[in-house]
C-alpha cells in the first residue's frame, strides 16, 4: 500500500511542486499526505492553487473516495475538462472549478446533492445538460457562452442565485422557469431585452443587466408581478428613468427601492454607489 501511495499520489505531487522555484510552492510529501488525509476525514477536497494541474485529480476518487467528498475546490489551476466520472460524487454539495482553462464539460452533470456550482473564469463556449435538482447557486461568469441550455433550468427548482456576467449570451428567457430565483446577474452580455417571462420570477429581489447596450426598457409585468424586486441595475444600457416612469408598475418598484436606500442609511451600512442603478432621475 505504501508503495502504491508513493507512486500514485505523493510522487506526482512532488514532481509538480519541485518544478517551481518559489518557496511558497515547496511542500514535503508529508504535507501532501496531510492534505489528502484531511480530505478523507472531513470530505473537503481542496486542490492546492497554482500548481498548473491540467487534469482533474484522480486522488479525489481513488484515495479520498467518491462517497466521501462533500466539497471539491480545484480553482486556479489549468484544468481543461471535467471528466464524466465527476458524476460519481453523489454526496458533493459544492463543486468549484473557477479560474481554470476549461473547454469541455461532461455530456451532462447529474449530481443530486450539489448545491453550488462555480465554473467562472474559464473558456467554456457552451454548458452541458444540467440535472441538478438541489442546486441553489450557479455561477458561470467570464466564459465564452453564447447561449444557455434551455431544458436544464426546468430541473433547477431550488435555484436562488444565477450569475452569467461577462459572456456573449443573447437570451436568458429560459431562466424564467426558476421560481425560487432571488438574484440574477447578467451584466455585460449581448442581451437585447429583459424577457416578459421574468414576470414569473415572483421571488426576484435583485436583477443586474448592466452593459447590455441594446436593452431599452423593462416589461411592465416585471414591475407588477415581481413584488420583491428592490434592486434593478441598468448601467450602460439605453434605459432611462424618464422612460420607465411611463411603464406601469414603476412607481411601486421605486417606492421599494427608496425604502431599501433609507434602511441602509439608517443602519449605517450604505456604501459608496451601493444603490446606484445607473438611471438618471430628473427632480
Protein Blocks (a to p, Z undefined) as FASTA:
>chain_A
ZZmmmmmmmmmmmmmmmmpmbfklpccfklmmmmmmmmmmnopacddehklpabdcfklm
mmnopklpmbdcfehiabfbdcfklmmmmmbcbdcfehiabfbdcfbdcdfkbmbdcfeh
iabfbdcddddfkbfbdcfehiabfbdcfklmmmmmmbmbdcfehiabfbfklmmmmmkb
cbdcfehiabfbdcfklmmmmmbmbdcfehiakbcbdcfklmmmmmmbcbdcfehiabdf
klmmmpghklmmmmmmmmmmmmmmmnopacehklcghiacdZZ
